[in-house]
């Protein structure tokens, strides 16, 4: 988890919001180093003033779901969801559809 936090902190220091932090986007190489993957939805935090909803619904921060302006904190929310999943073996939200999840 420490390596993941450092990777996210590095992204944020470079002005990058990942916007899709989830277990599926974390890999470990042969040397045991954690790699953060899939920057296809990432955005420059300095110019991210839009209200674009993107990412994996179960990991999305409330402000993103609501269409409010957001910043690097959405990655911290997603990291918390991922940590919960890692520790418990299931996601903190169990709604079956996106409509139920966003309600």
C-alpha positions in Angstrom: 0.0 0.0 0.0 2.9 2.3 0.7 4.2 2.0 -2.9 0.7 2.7 -4.2 0.4 5.8 -2.1 3.8 7.0 -3.2 2.9 6.4 -6.9 -0.3 8.4 -6.5 1.5 11.2 -4.6 4.1 11.3 -7.4 1.3 11.7 -10.0 -0.3 14.5 -8.0 3.0 16.2 -7.6 3.3 16.2 -11.4 -0.2 17.6 -11.7 -1.9 14.4 -12.8 -5.2 13.1 -11.5 -5.5 9.4 -12.4 -9.3 9.2 -12.1 -9.5 5.3 -12.3 -7.6 4.0 -9.2 -8.7 0.4 -8.7 -7.2 -3.0 -7.9 -7.2 -3.9 -11.6 -4.9 -1.0 -12.4 -2.2 -2.0 -9.9 0.4 -4.6 -10.9 3.5 -6.0 -9.2 6.6 -6.7 -11.2 9.1 -9.6 -10.7 11.1 -7.5 -8.2 8.0 -6.8 -6.1 7.6 -3.2 -7.2 4.1 -1.9 -7.5 3.1 -0.2 -10.8 0.2 2.1 -11.3 -1.3 1.4 -14.7 -3.9 2.7 -17.2 -3.6 6.5 -17.4 -6.2 6.6 -20.2 -8.6 8.7 -18.1 -6.0 10.8 -16.4 -6.1 14.5 -16.5 -3.9 17.5 -15.8 -5.1 18.7 -12.4 -4.1 22.3 -13.2 -6.7 22.5 -16.0 -9.3 19.9 -14.7 -12.2 22.3 -14.1 -14.7 20.2 -15.9 -17.3 18.0 -14.3 -16.6 14.9 -16.4 -17.8 11.7 -14.8 -15.4 8.9 -15.6 -13.8 5.9 -14.1 -15.2 2.8 -12.5 -18.5 3.6 -10.7 -17.8 1.6 -7.5 -14.5 3.6 -7.0 -15.9 7.0 -7.9 -15.8 9.9 -5.4 -19.2 11.5 -4.5 -18.2 14.8 -6.1 -17.6 13.1 -9.4 -20.8 11.2 -9.2 -22.7 14.4 -8.5 -21.0 16.2 -11.4 -19.4 18.7 -9.1 -15.9 20.1 -9.7 -13.2 17.9 -8.4 -9.4 17.6 -7.9 -6.8 15.1 -6.8 -9.0 14.1 -3.8 -11.0 11.8 -6.1 -7.9 9.6 -6.3 -7.7 9.5 -2.5 -11.3 8.3 -2.3 -10.7 5.6 -4.9 -7.6 4.5 -3.0 -9.7 4.2 0.2 -12.2 2.0 -1.7 -9.4 -0.1 -3.0 -7.9 -0.5 0.5 -11.3 -1.5 1.8 -11.6 -4.1 -1.0 -8.1 -5.4 -0.3 -8.7 -5.9 3.4 -12.3 -7.1 3.3 -12.4 -9.0 0.0 -15.5 -7.1 -1.2 -16.4 -3.5 -2.2 -18.0 -1.2 0.4 -21.0 -0.6 -1.8 -23.1 -3.6 -3.0 -25.7 -2.0 -5.3 -26.3 -4.0 -8.4 -26.8 -1.3 -11.0 -25.1 2.1 -11.6 -28.5 3.8 -11.1 -28.8 2.2 -7.6 -25.2 3.1 -6.8 -25.6 6.7 -7.8 -28.9 7.1 -5.9 
